């Protein structure tokens, strides 16, 4: 795989004003978070990602825990850098939470910024009868939902290695922009 100059983000996006997570740091962070979960005594039956941001971390933690039961809830809140909807909304396909009664669920996202997405999904899973713990890479000050497990606190915008590059452009391809696209 090769990259061209257009694949590299502008230098302004890599300035010290941003928290920059590398792939190597991501690997270390996911293993440390898995260890934190287990040393706390919580053993998840199911790992649930908040898509899209929590998908890679959830998979990495699930592998580190040896957990095979995984799922994802599609939630949209952020629409761009610093831009968000008035409230988080669920997108299809919908997650079947009917099997979670009595289960230990580890809910995973990349960041607890406002915390409103984590809080909403946490409440939905608990309403299904699950015991829920939340885990994120980053927690920001002022969040309404302080996760059970956090790798790092920051007040900066975060450059994640999976989302820092622009959408791939190929003639005839238009990326999906949500449920209606």
ChimeraX attribute file (.defattr): number of C-alpha atoms within 10 A of each C-alpha:
attribute: neighborCount
match mode: 1-to-1
recipient: residues
	/A:1	2
	/A:2	4
	/A:3	7
	/A:4	6
	/A:5	7
	/A:6	10
	/A:7	13
	/A:8	12
	/A:9	12
	/A:10	11
	/A:11	7
	/A:12	9
	/A:13	15
	/A:14	14
	/A:15	10
	/A:16	9
	/A:17	12
	/A:18	15
	/A:19	16
	/A:20	18
	/A:21	16
	/A:22	13
	/A:23	12
	/A:24	9
	/A:25	11
	/A:26	18
	/A:27	13
	/A:28	12
	/A:29	21
	/A:30	24
	/A:31	18
	/A:32	15
	/A:33	22
	/A:34	20
	/A:35	14
	/A:36	17
	/A:37	21
	/A:38	12
	/A:39	10
	/A:40	10
	/A:41	8
	/A:42	15
	/A:43	16
	/A:44	21
	/A:45	18
	/A:46	20
	/A:47	24
	/A:48	27
	/A:49	25
	/A:50	23
	/A:51	20
	/A:52	14
	/A:53	19
	/A:54	23
	/A:55	20
	/A:56	19
	/A:57	24
	/A:58	28
	/A:59	20
	/A:60	19
	/A:61	24
	/A:62	22
	/A:63	14
	/A:64	15
	/A:65	18
	/A:66	10
	/A:67	15
	/A:68	12
	/A:69	12
	/A:70	16
	/A:71	18
	/A:72	20
	/A:73	22
	/A:74	18
	/A:75	21
	/A:76	19
	/A:77	15
	/A:78	14
	/A:79	10
	/A:80	8
	/A:81	8
	/A:82	7
	/A:83	9
	/A:84	12
	/A:85	11
	/A:86	8
	/A:87	11
	/A:88	16
	/A:89	12
	/A:90	17
	/A:91	15
	/A:92	10
	/A:93	10
	/A:94	11
	/A:95	13
	/A:96	11
	/A:97	16
	/A:98	10
	/A:99	10
	/A:100	18
	/A:101	15
	/A:102	12
	/A:103	18
	/A:104	19
	/A:105	25
	/A:106	26
	/A:107	27
	/A:108	29
	/A:109	24
	/A:110	23
	/A:111	25
	/A:112	27
	/A:113	21
	/A:114	16
	/A:115	18
	/A:116	16
	/A:117	24
	/A:118	27
	/A:119	17
	/A:120	16
	/A:121	20
	/A:122	20
	/A:123	13
	/A:124	13
	/A:125	20
	/A:126	19
	/A:127	13
	/A:128	16
	/A:129	16
	/A:130	23
	/A:131	19
	/A:132	21
	/A:133	20
	/A:134	23
	/A:135	30
	/A:136	27
	/A:137	22
	/A:138	21
	/A:139	24
	/A:140	19
	/A:141	14
	/A:142	12
	/A:143	16
	/A:144	15
	/A:145	19
	/A:146	20
	/A:147	22
	/A:148	15
	/A:149	19
	/A:150	20
	/A:151	17
	/A:152	12
	/A:153	14
	/A:154	14
	/A:155	14
	/A:156	15
	/A:157	15
	/A:158	20
	/A:159	16
	/A:160	16
	/A:161	14
	/A:162	12
	/A:163	10
	/A:164	16
	/A:165	14
	/A:166	11
	/A:167	10
	/A:168	10
	/A:169	9
	/A:170	8
	/A:171	5
	/A:172	5
	/A:173	8
	/A:174	11
	/A:175	10
	/A:176	8
	/A:177	8
	/A:178	9
	/A:179	10
	/A:180	6
	/A:181	7
